[in-house]
């Protein structure tokens, strides 16, 4: 009997899941090499200003600091152009993309390894610590960064007619007014767009949560009724507590008064019992005297007279 078995065939769903996982891992590895703007989905300009670089004729007599600045600006522009090619900004023309691609054909983009990136990050962190130590400050709060950003933003001005930014100190009054009008118009459009979006969201939210809102209104009414009932019960409780306190004060007096009445009644009954006993004793004494005189002990009817005898016979 042949005991050999055929190799198991992997399920297509597992194959697809494995391929997706590999593609996602590859995408994450590539994303780690990209700029922070792409990683954090920050806004980017549609046009890259390459005029900040010095002309080639002026690069001969630069100091070391100026040369470092030129290298940083060149690297920054290269990264922005590369991001525009790999992840085009919405609204970017196809002609512009072709120009950028031709630029990188003449100037190939240099890939940076993870080790080099880690070493560069460490150098930046070390430099930051040196700056903190030299300037005698620790971690700056977010409001300080926001203040510096506002100050830097106030030093530049966008000129709509020329489609570029310039220093605010170099702009004329007309340019300032035109820039302010453009910014106001942008804010109005943004407000209108956000208002429409909020209206749609509110409408959708009302549809999704209409039943919950109706139920909430019913529960709110019940809650208000319960609170009203609690208030009424609180008033009743305080009233009965006050009455209870008054009764607690009055009960001893009432009890003492009733005890006095009972005591007087008992004394009166005791007095009447004593009087009754003395009358019985007096009656018996009279019976004895009559019996000694007549020799016969009279009855009660004989002592009361003939009228009482007739009443006794009638009964």
Secondary structure, DSSP 8 states (H G I E B T S, - for coil): -----------HHHHHHHHHHHHHHHHHHHHHTS-HHHHTT----SS--GGGS--GGGSSS--HHHHHHHHHHHHHHHHHHHHHHHS--TT--HHHHHHHHHHHHHS------HHHHHHHHHHHHHHHHHHHHHHT-----HHHHHHHHHHHHHTEEEETTTTEEEEGGG--HHHHHHHHHHHHHHHHHHHHHHHHHHHHHHHHHHHHHHHHHHHHHHHHHHHHHHHHHHHHHHHHHHHHHHHHHHHHHHHHHHHHHHHHHHHHHHHHHHHHHHHHHHHHHHHHHHHHHHHHHHSS---HHHHH-HHHHHHHHH-
